[in-house]
Amino acid sequence: MCGEEDIIAKRNRSFSLVCESPEAEVFVLTQPVFKILMMGEESTRNYILSRLKVKDSELTKILNKQAC
């Protein structure tokens, strides 16, 4: 999953996604549908929010390594 950070933070999209695999499927959810389907159910919302914390932590580590 990608892009959820921007929806939750109420920001404009900050990146795009390109799928080059002929075997993969990409599902696109509009912001309203994401909010209803993904954020409307407590366990799913909690999972997404905890996953965002991990993604943010990993990104911070990468950025800190680059700054050194």
PyMOL Python script that loads the backbone (N, CA, C, O; Angstrom):
from pymol import cmd

cmd.read_pdbstr("""\
ATOM      1  N   MET A   1       0.853  -1.163   0.000  1.00  0.00           N
ATOM      2  CA  MET A   1       0.000   0.000   0.000  1.00  0.00           C
ATOM      3  C   MET A   1       0.903   1.231   0.000  1.00  0.00           C
ATOM      4  O   MET A   1       1.943   1.252   0.659  1.00  0.00           O
ATOM      5  N   CYS A   2       0.499   2.235  -0.733  1.00  0.00           N
ATOM      6  CA  CYS A   2       1.252   3.482  -0.742  1.00  0.00           C
ATOM      7  C   CYS A   2       0.279   4.647  -0.919  1.00  0.00           C
ATOM      8  O   CYS A   2      -0.809   4.495  -1.474  1.00  0.00           O
ATOM      9  N   GLY A   3       0.693   5.785  -0.443  1.00  0.00           N
ATOM     10  CA  GLY A   3      -0.118   6.983  -0.569  1.00  0.00           C
ATOM     11  C   GLY A   3      -1.021   7.268   0.609  1.00  0.00           C
ATOM     12  O   GLY A   3      -1.606   8.347   0.700  1.00  0.00           O
ATOM     13  N   GLU A   4      -1.139   6.314   1.508  1.00  0.00           N
ATOM     14  CA  GLU A   4      -2.028   6.509   2.650  1.00  0.00           C
ATOM     15  C   GLU A   4      -1.564   7.647   3.553  1.00  0.00           C
ATOM     16  O   GLU A   4      -2.379   8.308   4.198  1.00  0.00           O
ATOM     17  N   GLU A   5      -0.240   7.875   3.597  1.00  0.00           N
ATOM     18  CA  GLU A   5       0.262   8.964   4.437  1.00  0.00           C
ATOM     19  C   GLU A   5      -0.312  10.312   4.011  1.00  0.00           C
ATOM     20  O   GLU A   5      -0.672  11.145   4.842  1.00  0.00           O
ATOM     21  N   ASP A   6      -0.386  10.502   2.713  1.00  0.00           N
ATOM     22  CA  ASP A   6      -0.884  11.782   2.199  1.00  0.00           C
ATOM     23  C   ASP A   6      -2.364  11.971   2.499  1.00  0.00           C
ATOM     24  O   ASP A   6      -2.792  13.076   2.834  1.00  0.00           O
ATOM     25  N   ILE A   7      -3.139  10.918   2.383  1.00  0.00           N
ATOM     26  CA  ILE A   7      -4.568  11.023   2.684  1.00  0.00           C
ATOM     27  C   ILE A   7      -4.771  11.322   4.158  1.00  0.00           C
ATOM     28  O   ILE A   7      -5.549  12.208   4.513  1.00  0.00           O
ATOM     29  N   ILE A   8      -4.078  10.591   5.018  1.00  0.00           N
ATOM     30  CA  ILE A   8      -4.239  10.774   6.461  1.00  0.00           C
ATOM     31  C   ILE A   8      -3.759  12.146   6.903  1.00  0.00           C
ATOM     32  O   ILE A   8      -4.368  12.770   7.771  1.00  0.00           O
ATOM     33  N   ALA A   9      -2.654  12.623   6.301  1.00  0.00           N
ATOM     34  CA  ALA A   9      -2.107  13.937   6.665  1.00  0.00           C
ATOM     35  C   ALA A   9      -2.793  15.087   5.919  1.00  0.00           C
ATOM     36  O   ALA A   9      -2.443  16.252   6.107  1.00  0.00           O
ATOM     37  N   LYS A  10      -3.764  14.753   5.079  1.00  0.00           N
ATOM     38  CA  LYS A  10      -4.502  15.746   4.296  1.00  0.00           C
ATOM     39  C   LYS A  10      -3.564  16.600   3.437  1.00  0.00           C
ATOM     40  O   LYS A  10      -3.681  17.824   3.380  1.00  0.00           O
ATOM     41  N   ARG A  11      -2.622  15.903   2.764  1.00  0.00           N
ATOM     42  CA  ARG A  11      -1.670  16.568   1.864  1.00  0.00           C
ATOM     43  C   ARG A  11      -1.998  16.163   0.428  1.00  0.00           C
ATOM     44  O   ARG A  11      -2.653  15.152   0.173  1.00  0.00           O
ATOM     45  N   ASN A  12      -1.523  16.982  -0.487  1.00  0.00           N
ATOM     46  CA  ASN A  12      -1.596  16.592  -1.886  1.00  0.00           C
ATOM     47  C   ASN A  12      -0.675  15.400  -2.099  1.00  0.00           C
ATOM     48  O   ASN A  12       0.290  15.211  -1.358  1.00  0.00           O
ATOM     49  N   ARG A  13      -0.967  14.620  -3.085  1.00  0.00           N
ATOM     50  CA  ARG A  13      -0.159  13.440  -3.383  1.00  0.00           C
ATOM     51  C   ARG A  13       1.295  13.849  -3.584  1.00  0.00           C
ATOM     52  O   ARG A  13       1.582  14.822  -4.282  1.00  0.00           O
ATOM     53  N   SER A  14       2.207  13.105  -2.971  1.00  0.00           N
ATOM     54  CA  SER A  14       3.617  13.476  -3.058  1.00  0.00           C
ATOM     55  C   SER A  14       4.422  12.548  -3.960  1.00  0.00           C
ATOM     56  O   SER A  14       5.612  12.784  -4.169  1.00  0.00           O
ATOM     57  N   PHE A  15       3.804  11.498  -4.498  1.00  0.00           N
ATOM     58  CA  PHE A  15       4.522  10.598  -5.387  1.00  0.00           C
ATOM     59  C   PHE A  15       3.538   9.861  -6.289  1.00  0.00           C
ATOM     60  O   PHE A  15       2.325   9.890  -6.084  1.00  0.00           O
ATOM     61  N   SER A  16       4.097   9.213  -7.278  1.00  0.00           N
ATOM     62  CA  SER A  16       3.293   8.412  -8.201  1.00  0.00           C
ATOM     63  C   SER A  16       3.772   6.972  -8.139  1.00  0.00           C
ATOM     64  O   SER A  16       4.860   6.693  -7.633  1.00  0.00           O
ATOM     65  N   LEU A  17       2.974   6.077  -8.644  1.00  0.00           N
ATOM     66  CA  LEU A  17       3.297   4.661  -8.647  1.00  0.00           C
ATOM     67  C   LEU A  17       3.272   4.160 -10.076  1.00  0.00           C
ATOM     68  O   LEU A  17       2.357   4.465 -10.842  1.00  0.00           O
ATOM     69  N   VAL A  18       4.293   3.381 -10.429  1.00  0.00           N
ATOM     70  CA  VAL A  18       4.349   2.760 -11.740  1.00  0.00           C
ATOM     71  C   VAL A  18       4.517   1.261 -11.530  1.00  0.00           C
ATOM     72  O   VAL A  18       5.429   0.826 -10.827  1.00  0.00           O
ATOM     73  N   CYS A  19       3.647   0.486 -12.131  1.00  0.00           N
ATOM     74  CA  CYS A  19       3.733  -0.972 -12.054  1.00  0.00           C
ATOM     75  C   CYS A  19       4.231  -1.481 -13.401  1.00  0.00           C
ATOM     76  O   CYS A  19       3.566  -1.308 -14.422  1.00  0.00           O
ATOM     77  N   GLU A  20       5.402  -2.107 -13.396  1.00  0.00           N
ATOM     78  CA  GLU A  20       5.989  -2.591 -14.640  1.00  0.00           C
ATOM     79  C   GLU A  20       5.830  -4.097 -14.822  1.00  0.00           C
ATOM     80  O   GLU A  20       6.231  -4.635 -15.853  1.00  0.00           O
ATOM     81  N   SER A  21       5.262  -4.773 -13.856  1.00  0.00           N
ATOM     82  CA  SER A  21       5.092  -6.219 -13.927  1.00  0.00           C
ATOM     83  C   SER A  21       3.823  -6.571 -14.702  1.00  0.00           C
ATOM     84  O   SER A  21       2.756  -6.024 -14.424  1.00  0.00           O
ATOM     85  N   PRO A  22       3.932  -7.474 -15.663  1.00  0.00           N
ATOM     86  CA  PRO A  22       2.722  -7.892 -16.382  1.00  0.00           C
ATOM     87  C   PRO A  22       1.836  -8.807 -15.539  1.00  0.00           C
ATOM     88  O   PRO A  22       0.701  -9.094 -15.918  1.00  0.00           O
ATOM     89  N   GLU A  23       2.353  -9.267 -14.393  1.00  0.00           N
ATOM     90  CA  GLU A  23       1.611 -10.199 -13.555  1.00  0.00           C
ATOM     91  C   GLU A  23       0.938  -9.528 -12.360  1.00  0.00           C
ATOM     92  O   GLU A  23       0.094 -10.139 -11.705  1.00  0.00           O
ATOM     93  N   ALA A  24       1.294  -8.304 -12.075  1.00  0.00           N
ATOM     94  CA  ALA A  24       0.768  -7.624 -10.883  1.00  0.00           C
ATOM     95  C   ALA A  24      -0.564  -6.949 -11.179  1.00  0.00           C
ATOM     96  O   ALA A  24      -0.916  -6.683 -12.329  1.00  0.00           O
ATOM     97  N   GLU A  25      -1.280  -6.687 -10.112  1.00  0.00           N
ATOM     98  CA  GLU A  25      -2.514  -5.923 -10.218  1.00  0.00           C
ATOM     99  C   GLU A  25      -2.381  -4.721  -9.294  1.00  0.00           C
ATOM    100  O   GLU A  25      -1.896  -4.841  -8.169  1.00  0.00           O
ATOM    101  N   VAL A  26      -2.807  -3.583  -9.768  1.00  0.00           N
ATOM    102  CA  VAL A  26      -2.778  -2.366  -8.964  1.00  0.00           C
ATOM    103  C   VAL A  26      -4.221  -1.932  -8.738  1.00  0.00           C
ATOM    104  O   VAL A  26      -4.995  -1.774  -9.682  1.00  0.00           O
ATOM    105  N   PHE A  27      -4.559  -1.745  -7.489  1.00  0.00           N
ATOM    106  CA  PHE A  27      -5.890  -1.272  -7.133  1.00  0.00           C
ATOM    107  C   PHE A  27      -5.783   0.170  -6.685  1.00  0.00           C
ATOM    108  O   PHE A  27      -4.951   0.501  -5.841  1.00  0.00           O
ATOM    109  N   VAL A  28      -6.602   1.012  -7.233  1.00  0.00           N
ATOM    110  CA  VAL A  28      -6.597   2.423  -6.894  1.00  0.00           C
ATOM    111  C   VAL A  28      -7.890   2.743  -6.156  1.00  0.00           C
ATOM    112  O   VAL A  28      -8.989   2.453  -6.628  1.00  0.00           O
ATOM    113  N   LEU A  29      -7.725   3.348  -4.987  1.00  0.00           N
ATOM    114  CA  LEU A  29      -8.889   3.787  -4.217  1.00  0.00           C
ATOM    115  C   LEU A  29      -8.895   5.308  -4.168  1.00  0.00           C
ATOM    116  O   LEU A  29      -7.864   5.925  -3.901  1.00  0.00           O
ATOM    117  N   THR A  30     -10.025   5.903  -4.419  1.00  0.00           N
ATOM    118  CA  THR A  30     -10.121   7.346  -4.259  1.00  0.00           C
ATOM    119  C   THR A  30     -10.078   7.663  -2.763  1.00  0.00           C
ATOM    120  O   THR A  30     -10.288   6.790  -1.921  1.00  0.00           O
ATOM    121  N   GLN A  31      -9.806   8.914  -2.456  1.00  0.00           N
ATOM    122  CA  GLN A  31      -9.730   9.327  -1.053  1.00  0.00           C
ATOM    123  C   GLN A  31     -11.007   8.999  -0.282  1.00  0.00           C
ATOM    124  O   GLN A  31     -10.919   8.435   0.809  1.00  0.00           O
ATOM    125  N   PRO A  32     -12.189   9.329  -0.803  1.00  0.00           N
ATOM    126  CA  PRO A  32     -13.409   8.995  -0.054  1.00  0.00           C
ATOM    127  C   PRO A  32     -13.579   7.489   0.172  1.00  0.00           C
ATOM    128  O   PRO A  32     -13.993   7.067   1.252  1.00  0.00           O
ATOM    129  N   VAL A  33     -13.265   6.689  -0.834  1.00  0.00           N
ATOM    130  CA  VAL A  33     -13.401   5.238  -0.699  1.00  0.00           C
ATOM    131  C   VAL A  33     -12.382   4.709   0.307  1.00  0.00           C
ATOM    132  O   VAL A  33     -12.710   3.848   1.123  1.00  0.00           O
ATOM    133  N   PHE A  34     -11.157   5.213   0.257  1.00  0.00           N
ATOM    134  CA  PHE A  34     -10.135   4.811   1.232  1.00  0.00           C
ATOM    135  C   PHE A  34     -10.601   5.108   2.646  1.00  0.00           C
ATOM    136  O   PHE A  34     -10.471   4.271   3.540  1.00  0.00           O
ATOM    137  N   LYS A  35     -11.140   6.290   2.843  1.00  0.00           N
ATOM    138  CA  LYS A  35     -11.590   6.669   4.186  1.00  0.00           C
ATOM    139  C   LYS A  35     -12.719   5.776   4.675  1.00  0.00           C
ATOM    140  O   LYS A  35     -12.751   5.403   5.848  1.00  0.00           O
ATOM    141  N   ILE A  36     -13.642   5.431   3.790  1.00  0.00           N
ATOM    142  CA  ILE A  36     -14.770   4.590   4.187  1.00  0.00           C
ATOM    143  C   ILE A  36     -14.317   3.143   4.414  1.00  0.00           C
ATOM    144  O   ILE A  36     -14.587   2.562   5.465  1.00  0.00           O
ATOM    145  N   LEU A  37     -13.629   2.568   3.427  1.00  0.00           N
ATOM    146  CA  LEU A  37     -13.284   1.150   3.495  1.00  0.00           C
ATOM    147  C   LEU A  37     -12.121   0.856   4.434  1.00  0.00           C
ATOM    148  O   LEU A  37     -12.166  -0.109   5.197  1.00  0.00           O
ATOM    149  N   MET A  38     -11.093   1.674   4.382  1.00  0.00           N
ATOM    150  CA  MET A  38      -9.877   1.360   5.127  1.00  0.00           C
ATOM    151  C   MET A  38      -9.831   2.010   6.505  1.00  0.00           C
ATOM    152  O   MET A  38      -9.378   1.393   7.469  1.00  0.00           O
ATOM    153  N   MET A  39     -10.288   3.231   6.600  1.00  0.00           N
ATOM    154  CA  MET A  39     -10.194   3.932   7.873  1.00  0.00           C
ATOM    155  C   MET A  39     -11.478   3.832   8.684  1.00  0.00           C
ATOM    156  O   MET A  39     -11.501   4.218   9.853  1.00  0.00           O
ATOM    157  N   GLY A  40     -12.540   3.322   8.084  1.00  0.00           N
ATOM    158  CA  GLY A  40     -13.815   3.233   8.768  1.00  0.00           C
ATOM    159  C   GLY A  40     -13.936   2.063   9.731  1.00  0.00           C
ATOM    160  O   GLY A  40     -14.817   2.054  10.591  1.00  0.00           O
ATOM    161  N   GLU A  41     -13.070   1.090   9.594  1.00  0.00           N
ATOM    162  CA  GLU A  41     -13.098  -0.096  10.456  1.00  0.00           C
ATOM    163  C   GLU A  41     -11.941   0.009  11.444  1.00  0.00           C
ATOM    164  O   GLU A  41     -10.796   0.194  11.030  1.00  0.00           O
ATOM    165  N   GLU A  42     -12.212  -0.102  12.713  1.00  0.00           N
ATOM    166  CA  GLU A  42     -11.220   0.181  13.760  1.00  0.00           C
ATOM    167  C   GLU A  42      -9.944  -0.659  13.646  1.00  0.00           C
ATOM    168  O   GLU A  42      -8.844  -0.113  13.737  1.00  0.00           O
ATOM    169  N   SER A  43     -10.067  -1.948  13.453  1.00  0.00           N
ATOM    170  CA  SER A  43      -8.860  -2.781  13.395  1.00  0.00           C
ATOM    171  C   SER A  43      -8.008  -2.452  12.173  1.00  0.00           C
ATOM    172  O   SER A  43      -6.780  -2.438  12.259  1.00  0.00           O
ATOM    173  N   THR A  44      -8.649  -2.190  11.039  1.00  0.00           N
ATOM    174  CA  THR A  44      -7.909  -1.810   9.835  1.00  0.00           C
ATOM    175  C   THR A  44      -7.247  -0.455  10.025  1.00  0.00           C
ATOM    176  O   THR A  44      -6.082  -0.274   9.671  1.00  0.00           O
ATOM    177  N   ARG A  45      -7.983   0.493  10.581  1.00  0.00           N
ATOM    178  CA  ARG A  45      -7.430   1.827  10.850  1.00  0.00           C
ATOM    179  C   ARG A  45      -6.220   1.721  11.773  1.00  0.00           C
ATOM    180  O   ARG A  45      -5.195   2.352  11.516  1.00  0.00           O
ATOM    181  N   ASN A  46      -6.322   0.942  12.832  1.00  0.00           N
ATOM    182  CA  ASN A  46      -5.208   0.784  13.764  1.00  0.00           C
ATOM    183  C   ASN A  46      -3.995   0.161  13.079  1.00  0.00           C
ATOM    184  O   ASN A  46      -2.860   0.564  13.334  1.00  0.00           O
ATOM    185  N   TYR A  47      -4.234  -0.817  12.215  1.00  0.00           N
ATOM    186  CA  TYR A  47      -3.145  -1.443  11.473  1.00  0.00           C
ATOM    187  C   TYR A  47      -2.446  -0.417  10.576  1.00  0.00           C
ATOM    188  O   TYR A  47      -1.218  -0.337  10.561  1.00  0.00           O
ATOM    189  N   ILE A  48      -3.220   0.353   9.841  1.00  0.00           N
ATOM    190  CA  ILE A  48      -2.645   1.345   8.930  1.00  0.00           C
ATOM    191  C   ILE A  48      -1.853   2.390   9.709  1.00  0.00           C
ATOM    192  O   ILE A  48      -0.747   2.750   9.307  1.00  0.00           O
ATOM    193  N   LEU A  49      -2.400   2.877  10.810  1.00  0.00           N
ATOM    194  CA  LEU A  49      -1.708   3.887  11.603  1.00  0.00           C
ATOM    195  C   LEU A  49      -0.423   3.338  12.218  1.00  0.00           C
ATOM    196  O   LEU A  49       0.579   4.051  12.278  1.00  0.00           O
ATOM    197  N   SER A  50      -0.431   2.093  12.673  1.00  0.00           N
ATOM    198  CA  SER A  50       0.796   1.509  13.235  1.00  0.00           C
ATOM    199  C   SER A  50       1.824   1.273  12.138  1.00  0.00           C
ATOM    200  O   SER A  50       3.024   1.434  12.364  1.00  0.00           O
ATOM    201  N   ARG A  51       1.365   0.897  10.965  1.00  0.00           N
ATOM    202  CA  ARG A  51       2.260   0.700   9.823  1.00  0.00           C
ATOM    203  C   ARG A  51       2.899   2.020   9.389  1.00  0.00           C
ATOM    204  O   ARG A  51       4.063   2.047   8.989  1.00  0.00           O
ATOM    205  N   LEU A  52       2.145   3.099   9.469  1.00  0.00           N
ATOM    206  CA  LEU A  52       2.693   4.410   9.129  1.00  0.00           C
ATOM    207  C   LEU A  52       3.805   4.804  10.086  1.00  0.00           C
ATOM    208  O   LEU A  52       4.788   5.418   9.672  1.00  0.00           O
ATOM    209  N   LYS A  53       3.662   4.461  11.352  1.00  0.00           N
ATOM    210  CA  LYS A  53       4.720   4.764  12.327  1.00  0.00           C
ATOM    211  C   LYS A  53       6.005   4.028  11.964  1.00  0.00           C
ATOM    212  O   LYS A  53       7.097   4.589  12.061  1.00  0.00           O
ATOM    213  N   VAL A  54       5.873   2.773  11.547  1.00  0.00           N
ATOM    214  CA  VAL A  54       7.043   1.990  11.142  1.00  0.00           C
ATOM    215  C   VAL A  54       7.673   2.591   9.888  1.00  0.00           C
ATOM    216  O   VAL A  54       8.893   2.744   9.821  1.00  0.00           O
ATOM    217  N   LYS A  55       6.858   2.931   8.900  1.00  0.00           N
ATOM    218  CA  LYS A  55       7.374   3.540   7.671  1.00  0.00           C
ATOM    219  C   LYS A  55       8.094   4.844   7.975  1.00  0.00           C
ATOM    220  O   LYS A  55       9.158   5.108   7.414  1.00  0.00           O
ATOM    221  N   ASP A  56       7.530   5.661   8.852  1.00  0.00           N
ATOM    222  CA  ASP A  56       8.139   6.933   9.216  1.00  0.00           C
ATOM    223  C   ASP A  56       9.477   6.709   9.925  1.00  0.00           C
ATOM    224  O   ASP A  56      10.449   7.415   9.658  1.00  0.00           O
ATOM    225  N   SER A  57       9.524   5.735  10.819  1.00  0.00           N
ATOM    226  CA  SER A  57      10.754   5.408  11.537  1.00  0.00           C
ATOM    227  C   SER A  57      11.839   4.937  10.576  1.00  0.00           C
ATOM    228  O   SER A  57      12.991   5.355  10.688  1.00  0.00           O
ATOM    229  N   GLU A  58      11.477   4.070   9.631  1.00  0.00           N
ATOM    230  CA  GLU A  58      12.436   3.571   8.647  1.00  0.00           C
ATOM    231  C   GLU A  58      12.948   4.695   7.757  1.00  0.00           C
ATOM    232  O   GLU A  58      14.139   4.748   7.453  1.00  0.00           O
ATOM    233  N   LEU A  59      12.076   5.581   7.341  1.00  0.00           N
ATOM    234  CA  LEU A  59      12.486   6.709   6.514  1.00  0.00           C
ATOM    235  C   LEU A  59      13.420   7.634   7.279  1.00  0.00           C
ATOM    236  O   LEU A  59      14.400   8.123   6.717  1.00  0.00           O
ATOM    237  N   THR A  60      13.133   7.878   8.540  1.00  0.00           N
ATOM    238  CA  THR A  60      13.990   8.724   9.371  1.00  0.00           C
ATOM    239  C   THR A  60      15.384   8.113   9.486  1.00  0.00           C
ATOM    240  O   THR A  60      16.378   8.833   9.405  1.00  0.00           O
ATOM    241  N   LYS A  61      15.471   6.800   9.672  1.00  0.00           N
ATOM    242  CA  LYS A  61      16.778   6.130   9.748  1.00  0.00           C
ATOM    243  C   LYS A  61      17.565   6.303   8.454  1.00  0.00           C
ATOM    244  O   LYS A  61      18.764   6.580   8.478  1.00  0.00           O
ATOM    245  N   ILE A  62      16.881   6.136   7.326  1.00  0.00           N
ATOM    246  CA  ILE A  62      17.549   6.283   6.017  1.00  0.00           C
ATOM    247  C   ILE A  62      18.057   7.706   5.851  1.00  0.00           C
ATOM    248  O   ILE A  62      19.197   7.918   5.438  1.00  0.00           O
ATOM    249  N   LEU A  63      17.218   8.678   6.171  1.00  0.00           N
ATOM    250  CA  LEU A  63      17.613  10.073   6.023  1.00  0.00           C
ATOM    251  C   LEU A  63      18.765  10.441   6.956  1.00  0.00           C
ATOM    252  O   LEU A  63      19.646  11.216   6.582  1.00  0.00           O
ATOM    253  N   ASN A  64      18.760   9.891   8.158  1.00  0.00           N
ATOM    254  CA  ASN A  64      19.842  10.152   9.106  1.00  0.00           C
ATOM    255  C   ASN A  64      21.151   9.566   8.620  1.00  0.00           C
ATOM    256  O   ASN A  64      22.202  10.180   8.804  1.00  0.00           O
ATOM    257  N   LYS A  65      21.117   8.376   7.993  1.00  0.00           N
ATOM    258  CA  LYS A  65      22.323   7.760   7.439  1.00  0.00           C
ATOM    259  C   LYS A  65      22.877   8.601   6.296  1.00  0.00           C
ATOM    260  O   LYS A  65      24.092   8.751   6.167  1.00  0.00           O
ATOM    261  N   GLN A  66      21.999   9.148   5.470  1.00  0.00           N
ATOM    262  CA  GLN A  66      22.420   9.966   4.340  1.00  0.00           C
ATOM    263  C   GLN A  66      23.034  11.274   4.792  1.00  0.00           C
ATOM    264  O   GLN A  66      23.912  11.819   4.123  1.00  0.00           O
ATOM    265  N   ALA A  67      22.573  11.779   5.929  1.00  0.00           N
ATOM    266  CA  ALA A  67      23.066  13.063   6.430  1.00  0.00           C
ATOM    267  C   ALA A  67      24.476  12.939   7.017  1.00  0.00           C
ATOM    268  O   ALA A  67      25.192  13.932   7.141  1.00  0.00           O
ATOM    269  N   CYS A  68      24.867  11.714   7.375  1.00  0.00           N
ATOM    270  CA  CYS A  68      26.186  11.513   8.005  1.00  0.00           C
ATOM    271  C   CYS A  68      27.311  11.506   7.005  1.00  0.00           C
ATOM    272  O   CYS A  68      28.472  11.348   7.383  1.00  0.00           O
TER     273      CYS A  68
END
""", "prot")
cmd.dss("prot")
cmd.show_as("cartoon", "prot")
cmd.util.cbc("prot")
cmd.orient("prot")
